[in-house]
Amino acid sequence: MLKLGVLDQSHINEGEDAKDALANTLKLAQEADRLGFSRFWMSEHHASPSLAHSSPEVLIAHVAALTSRIRVGSGGIMLPHYSAYKVAENFRLLEALYPNRIDLGVGRAPGGMPLATRALQEGKFPSMHASDRYPQQIVDLIAYLNDALPADHRFPGLIAEPSIETAPELWLLGSSGGTADLAAMTGASYAFAQFFGTVGGEDAVAHYKESFKPSLMSSTPKSLAAITVSCAETEEEAEYHMRSNDLYFLMLRENRPMPYLPSAKTAAEYPYTNSEIAHIQDTRRFRVVGTPDQVKEKMLQFAKDFQTDELLVVSAIHNTEARLKSYRLLAEAFELQA
């Protein structure tokens, strides 16, 4: 049976503020917990006026405390900004507080504009570019999470406290074959960001599975794909709500980011050029839009193409109630166990 999770970015809706966005995140997490979704991941973004997430580890603690069953995690921590040791400490502490419920998703992207990256990395890494350290950071992170530093490590005997019997699940997030290769080599789980609209995801996941090497984190490969979904009782309504996502990501592509997630009405009234309309139509092949039956069929095909039994659902729907209803309809269509 296909498992469904949620990836949330805390978009700040047009007409609302960051506090509203964070409240909406919690509301969605609690509903996902009640409906039977498997995971609830939160992203990391910096100096992005339209997104309220900046420290997923802080929000994970809040969401995990106010839910009861669902796994809660980062989608993801932008590791090159930070010390692998400190990230291990943060997530071991979360795992100690909420055993067997914490996911540590990490990525190498900056999660923001270059100015924010410079501020995050101020005074650090003078001898090499931060992203060049990423493969070694993953190796270190696995060792820290499992009290398994080798004797010849540069910090021999160092323990990431608290030292506990369980470890958070480690997921490498990416949209390229390079990340798939690193996940396979280190034995981590692999999550492909299909909602970016990047091609080649099926091949990346297949390569990951073929090349996987067992590790302290997992003895078998584990993968998922994150996809954009808008589900409603009618196809017309689902299409209407997807317009917010269409305009928001179009503006990002044109380097004209919006300070909020636009309403469907704003998006419908926007004066699109012919080339913009063509681009939106082209990106729709990466989106899943429609009624519960239509969406279920498309999602099952996505899962088959990606050779995975788990999908993360991203739904940038401006209307909060419509967004919650989209997830409720998904839970009903896939007969999730509440």
C-alpha positions as CSV (number, residue, x, y, z in Angstrom):
1,M,0.0,0.0,0.0
2,L,1.3,3.4,-0.9
3,K,2.3,5.6,2.0
4,L,1.7,9.3,1.9
5,G,3.5,12.0,3.8
6,V,3.4,15.8,3.8
7,L,6.1,18.4,3.0
8,D,5.2,21.8,4.3
9,Q,7.0,25.1,3.5
10,S,4.8,27.5,5.5
11,H,3.9,29.7,2.6
12,I,2.6,33.1,3.9
13,N,-0.7,33.5,2.2
14,E,-1.6,36.8,0.5
15,G,-3.5,38.8,3.1
16,E,-1.8,36.9,6.1
17,D,1.5,37.1,8.0
18,A,4.1,34.7,9.2
19,K,2.3,34.0,12.5
20,D,-0.7,32.9,10.4
21,A,1.5,30.7,8.2
22,L,3.0,28.9,11.3
23,A,-0.4,28.4,12.8
24,N,-1.6,26.9,9.5
25,T,1.5,24.6,9.5
26,L,0.5,23.3,12.9
27,K,-3.1,22.9,11.9
28,L,-2.1,20.8,8.9
29,A,0.3,18.7,10.9
30,Q,-2.4,17.8,13.4
31,E,-4.8,17.0,10.6
32,A,-2.2,14.8,8.9
33,D,-1.6,13.1,12.2
34,R,-5.3,12.4,12.6
35,L,-5.8,11.3,9.0
36,G,-3.0,8.7,8.9
37,F,-0.2,10.4,6.9
38,S,3.2,8.8,7.5
39,R,5.5,11.9,7.8
40,F,5.3,15.6,8.2
41,W,8.5,17.4,7.0
42,M,9.3,21.1,7.2
43,S,11.7,23.0,5.0
44,E,14.5,25.5,5.7
45,H,14.5,28.8,3.9
46,H,16.4,32.0,4.7
47,A,15.6,35.6,3.8
48,S,12.5,34.5,1.9
49,P,9.7,36.9,2.7
50,S,7.0,34.5,1.4
51,L,8.1,31.5,3.6
52,A,7.9,31.3,7.4
53,H,10.3,28.4,7.9
54,S,13.9,29.3,8.9
55,S,14.7,26.8,11.6
56,P,13.0,23.4,11.1
57,E,14.6,21.9,14.2
58,V,12.7,24.5,16.3
59,L,9.4,23.8,14.6
60,I,9.9,20.1,14.7
61,A,9.9,20.2,18.5
62,H,6.7,22.3,18.5
63,V,4.9,20.0,16.0
64,A,6.0,16.8,17.6
65,A,4.8,17.9,21.0
66,L,1.3,18.7,19.6
67,T,0.9,15.5,17.5
68,S,0.9,12.0,18.7
69,R,1.8,9.5,16.0
70,I,3.1,10.9,12.8
71,R,6.9,11.1,12.1
72,V,8.1,14.7,12.1
73,G,11.2,15.9,10.4
74,S,13.2,18.3,8.3
75,G,12.9,18.6,4.6
76,G,15.6,19.6,5.0
77,I,18.5,21.0,7.0
78,M,20.8,22.8,4.7
79,L,23.9,21.1,6.1
80,P,26.7,23.1,4.5
81,H,25.8,26.1,6.6
82,Y,26.3,24.1,9.9
83,S,28.5,21.8,11.9
84,A,27.6,18.2,11.4
85,Y,28.2,17.7,15.1
86,K,25.7,20.3,16.2
87,V,23.1,19.0,13.8
88,A,23.6,15.5,15.3
89,E,23.2,16.9,18.8
90,N,20.0,18.7,17.8
91,F,18.4,15.7,16.3
92,R,19.5,13.2,18.9
93,L,17.9,15.4,21.4
94,L,14.7,15.5,19.4
95,E,14.9,11.7,19.0
96,A,15.3,11.3,22.8
97,L,12.2,13.5,23.3
98,Y,10.1,11.8,20.6
99,P,11.6,8.2,20.1
100,N,11.1,6.7,16.7
101,R,9.3,9.8,15.4
102,I,12.1,12.0,14.1
103,D,13.4,12.3,10.5
104,L,16.6,14.1,9.7
105,G,16.4,15.2,6.0
106,V,19.5,17.1,4.8
107,G,20.4,18.9,1.6
108,R,23.3,20.8,0.2
109,A,21.4,23.7,-1.4
110,P,21.7,27.1,0.3
111,G,17.9,27.5,0.9
112,G,18.1,31.3,0.2
113,M,19.8,34.1,-1.6
114,P,23.6,34.5,-1.7
115,L,23.5,37.3,0.9
116,A,21.8,35.0,3.4
117,T,24.3,32.3,2.6
118,R,27.2,34.7,3.3
119,A,25.7,35.7,6.6
120,L,25.1,32.1,7.7
121,Q,28.6,31.1,6.8
122,E,30.3,34.3,8.0
123,G,33.8,33.5,9.4
124,K,33.6,29.8,8.5
125,F,35.2,27.4,6.1
126,P,38.0,29.8,4.9
127,S,40.0,27.1,3.0
128,M,37.2,25.5,0.9
129,H,33.7,26.1,-0.5
130,A,31.1,25.0,2.1
131,S,29.3,22.6,-0.3
132,D,32.6,20.8,-1.0
133,R,32.5,19.6,2.6
134,Y,29.1,18.0,2.2
135,P,30.1,14.4,1.5
136,Q,32.4,14.4,4.5
137,Q,29.6,16.0,6.6
138,I,27.3,13.1,5.7
139,V,29.9,10.5,6.8
140,D,30.5,12.4,10.0
141,L,26.7,12.8,10.7
142,I,26.1,9.1,10.4
143,A,29.0,8.4,12.8
144,Y,27.8,11.0,15.3
145,L,24.2,9.7,15.2
146,N,25.4,6.1,15.9
147,D,28.3,6.7,18.4
148,A,30.6,5.2,15.7
149,L,33.4,7.6,15.1
150,P,36.5,5.7,13.7
151,A,39.6,5.7,15.9
152,D,41.5,7.8,13.3
153,H,38.8,10.5,13.1
154,R,39.9,14.1,13.6
155,F,37.7,14.2,16.8
156,P,38.3,10.7,18.2
157,G,35.9,9.6,21.0
158,L,33.6,12.6,20.6
159,I,30.0,11.8,21.5
160,A,27.0,13.8,20.3
161,E,24.9,13.9,23.4
162,P,22.4,12.7,24.4
163,S,23.7,9.2,23.6
164,I,20.6,7.1,23.1
165,E,19.6,3.7,21.7
166,T,17.7,4.9,18.7
167,A,18.6,7.3,15.9
168,P,16.5,9.6,13.7
169,E,16.1,8.4,10.1
170,L,18.6,10.1,7.9
171,W,17.4,11.2,4.4
172,L,19.4,12.9,1.7
173,L,17.3,15.3,-0.2
174,G,18.1,16.1,-3.8
175,S,17.1,16.6,-7.4
176,S,20.1,15.1,-9.1
177,G,22.0,11.9,-9.6
178,G,24.9,13.3,-7.5
179,T,22.9,13.2,-4.3
180,A,21.5,9.8,-5.3
181,D,25.1,8.5,-5.6
182,L,26.1,9.9,-2.2
183,A,23.0,8.5,-0.5
184,A,23.8,5.0,-2.0
185,M,27.4,5.2,-1.0
186,T,26.7,6.2,2.6
187,G,23.6,3.9,3.0
188,A,21.3,6.8,3.8
189,S,17.7,7.0,2.6
190,Y,17.0,9.2,-0.5
191,A,14.2,11.7,-1.2
192,F,13.8,13.1,-4.7
193,A,12.4,16.6,-5.0
194,Q,10.1,16.0,-7.9
195,F,8.0,19.1,-7.0
196,F,10.9,21.3,-8.3
197,G,10.0,20.1,-11.8
198,T,13.4,18.5,-12.4
199,V,13.6,15.7,-14.9
200,G,15.6,12.5,-14.4
201,G,14.1,11.6,-11.0
202,E,13.2,8.0,-12.1
203,D,16.8,7.4,-13.2
204,A,18.2,8.9,-10.1
205,V,16.1,6.7,-7.8
206,A,16.9,3.6,-9.9
207,H,20.7,4.4,-9.7
208,Y,20.4,4.8,-5.9
209,K,18.7,1.5,-5.4
210,E,21.2,-0.3,-7.7
211,S,24.2,1.2,-6.0
212,F,23.1,1.1,-2.4
213,K,25.5,0.0,0.3
214,P,24.2,-1.1,3.7
215,S,25.3,1.2,6.6
216,L,24.6,1.9,10.2
217,M,21.6,3.9,9.1
218,S,19.9,1.2,7.0
219,S,20.5,-2.3,5.7
220,T,18.2,-1.8,2.7
221,P,17.5,1.2,0.3
222,K,14.6,3.4,1.1
223,S,13.4,6.2,-1.2
224,L,10.5,8.6,-1.7
225,A,9.5,11.4,-4.1
226,A,7.9,14.7,-3.2
227,I,5.3,15.9,-5.6
228,T,2.8,18.8,-6.0
229,V,-0.8,17.9,-5.6
230,S,-4.1,19.8,-5.7
231,C,-7.2,17.6,-5.0
232,A,-10.8,18.7,-4.9
233,E,-14.3,17.3,-5.5
234,T,-14.3,18.7,-9.1
235,E,-11.5,19.0,-11.6
236,E,-12.3,22.7,-12.1
237,E,-11.9,23.4,-8.4
238,A,-8.6,21.6,-8.2
239,E,-7.4,23.5,-11.3
240,Y,-8.5,26.8,-9.7
241,H,-6.6,26.2,-6.5
242,M,-3.4,25.1,-8.4
243,R,-3.2,28.6,-10.0
244,S,-1.6,30.0,-6.8
245,N,1.2,27.5,-7.2
246,D,1.5,28.2,-10.9
247,L,2.0,32.0,-10.5
248,Y,4.2,31.7,-7.4
249,F,6.7,29.4,-9.1
250,L,6.5,31.3,-12.4
251,M,7.6,34.5,-10.6
252,L,10.5,32.5,-9.0
253,R,11.6,31.3,-12.4
254,E,11.6,34.9,-13.7
255,N,13.6,36.1,-10.7
256,R,10.6,38.2,-9.5
257,P,9.8,36.4,-6.3
258,M,6.5,37.3,-4.7
259,P,6.3,38.3,-1.0
260,Y,3.4,35.9,-0.4
261,L,1.6,32.9,-1.9
262,P,-1.0,34.6,-4.2
263,S,-4.7,33.8,-3.9
264,A,-6.2,31.9,-6.8
265,K,-8.2,35.0,-7.7
266,T,-4.9,37.1,-7.9
267,A,-3.4,34.3,-10.1
268,A,-6.4,34.1,-12.3
269,E,-6.4,37.9,-13.0
270,Y,-2.6,38.0,-13.7
271,P,-1.8,39.2,-17.3
272,Y,0.2,36.2,-18.5
273,T,2.2,36.3,-21.7
274,N,1.9,33.5,-24.2
275,S,5.3,32.2,-23.2
276,E,4.4,32.2,-19.6
277,I,1.2,30.3,-20.3
278,A,3.2,27.8,-22.3
279,H,5.7,27.4,-19.4
280,I,2.9,26.8,-16.9
281,Q,1.3,24.2,-19.2
282,D,4.6,22.5,-19.6
283,T,5.2,22.3,-15.8
284,R,1.8,20.7,-15.3
285,R,3.3,17.3,-16.3
286,F,5.1,17.4,-13.0
287,R,1.9,18.3,-11.0
288,V,-1.0,16.2,-9.9
289,V,-4.3,18.0,-10.2
290,G,-7.9,16.7,-10.2
291,T,-10.6,14.8,-8.4
292,P,-9.7,12.1,-5.9
293,D,-10.0,9.3,-8.5
294,Q,-7.9,11.2,-11.0
295,V,-5.3,12.2,-8.4
296,K,-5.0,8.7,-7.1
297,E,-4.4,7.2,-10.5
298,K,-1.7,9.8,-11.3
299,M,0.0,9.4,-7.9
300,L,0.1,5.6,-8.3
301,Q,1.7,6.1,-11.7
302,F,4.3,8.4,-10.1
303,A,5.1,5.8,-7.4
304,K,5.4,3.1,-10.1
305,D,7.7,5.3,-12.2
306,F,9.9,6.1,-9.1
307,Q,9.9,2.5,-7.9
308,T,8.8,3.8,-4.4
309,D,6.1,3.0,-1.9
310,E,6.0,6.4,-0.4
311,L,5.2,9.9,-1.7
312,L,5.4,13.3,0.1
313,V,2.6,15.6,-0.9
314,V,3.3,19.4,-1.3
315,S,0.2,21.5,-1.7
316,A,0.7,25.2,-2.1
317,I,-3.0,26.1,-2.0
318,H,-3.8,29.6,-0.8
319,N,-7.1,28.8,0.8
320,T,-6.4,27.0,4.1
321,E,-9.6,25.1,4.2
322,A,-9.3,24.0,0.6
323,R,-5.8,22.9,1.4
324,L,-6.9,20.8,4.3
325,K,-9.7,19.4,2.3
326,S,-7.3,18.3,-0.4
327,Y,-5.4,16.2,2.1
328,R,-8.6,14.8,3.5
329,L,-9.7,13.7,0.1
330,L,-6.3,12.1,-0.5
331,A,-6.6,10.2,2.8
332,E,-10.0,9.0,1.9
333,A,-9.0,8.0,-1.6
334,F,-6.0,6.0,-0.4
335,E,-7.8,4.6,2.6
336,L,-5.2,5.9,5.1
337,Q,-5.6,4.5,8.6
338,A,-6.6,7.3,10.9
